[in-house]
Amino acid sequence: MSDLILTTYDWVPDMPRGYVRDLRVRWALEEAGLPYRVESTPFHDRGAGHFAHQPFGQIPWLTDGNLSIFESGAILLHLGELSETLMTTEPRGRSDTKEWLFAALASVEAASQPWSFFKFSGDAEQTPMRGFFDGFVEARLKHMDAVLAEREWLAGDFSIADIMMADVLRLVDRFGGLADYPACGAYIARATARPAFIKAHADQMAHFAAADERAS
Ligand SMILES: N[C@@H](CCC(=O)N[C@@H](CS)C(=O)NCC(=O)O)C(=O)O
């Protein structure tokens, strides 16, 4: 039996399927060819056992033997330590990978997540706050587009930084937010064409579809 166990919800509503953050972890595990299994925790009834692994009652978390790790960024860093396919051992490339992994979370997702909540909720009212978040995400995308126009992957070879950045940008794309940023769009297209992404995505969809079947 594998030591690596990824935990996700047993079920989620249709809307987030294909975008639930266990996908980042599945993707990395598939890229690295590391053996793992997936376990479920209840979406509706989040007990003390869940909070012991993830203090906000969220998913994903990964256990590796006696280690339990939450936060998708920390999980990807952990997997990067296990596999040169995910993070080079060369110092400059390693530093670049970490830099861009954090940039994906703290600079791009920090802007894109509140923006996507507006889209998600269908709130199209042009309030000052809405305008602020539109400008916030546009400022990040403008610079990401310039960066991605010049390189295939963020830190030399494909890495955990690309898994994170592509997954963050994918959600913006879902709501049509990349129309003016062709290099970002092309980057997502090449990242999501990778067999490891295709498998990870299909596995997540199948996981939640199986929950529907059990309930019917
Ligand atoms: N910063 C966390 C965010 C985790 C997160 O937002 N997970 C979502 C699923 S994609 C979740 O559990 N949502 C349910 C909730 O927040 O109650 C990470 O990257 O792991």
The ligand as a Gaussian input file, in Angstrom:
#p B3LYP/6-31G(d) Opt

LIG

0 1
 N       -5.417000      27.734000       0.538000
 C       -6.034000      26.417000       0.539000
 C       -7.450000      26.573000       0.032000
 C       -8.200000      25.274000       0.120000
 C       -9.601000      25.436000      -0.414000
 O      -10.111000      26.548000      -0.673000
 N      -10.274000      24.277000      -0.584000
 C      -11.637000      24.295000      -1.034000
 C      -11.857000      23.250000      -2.115000
 S      -11.018000      23.746000      -3.584000
 C      -12.542000      23.944000       0.119000
 O      -12.221000      23.083000       0.922000
 N      -13.683000      24.624000       0.212000
 C      -14.665000      24.402000       1.218000
 C      -14.602000      25.404000       2.324000
 O      -13.828000      26.368000       2.240000
 O      -15.362000      25.238000       3.272000
 C       -5.214000      25.456000      -0.348000
 O       -4.657000      25.926000      -1.353000
 O       -5.122000      24.259000      -0.024000

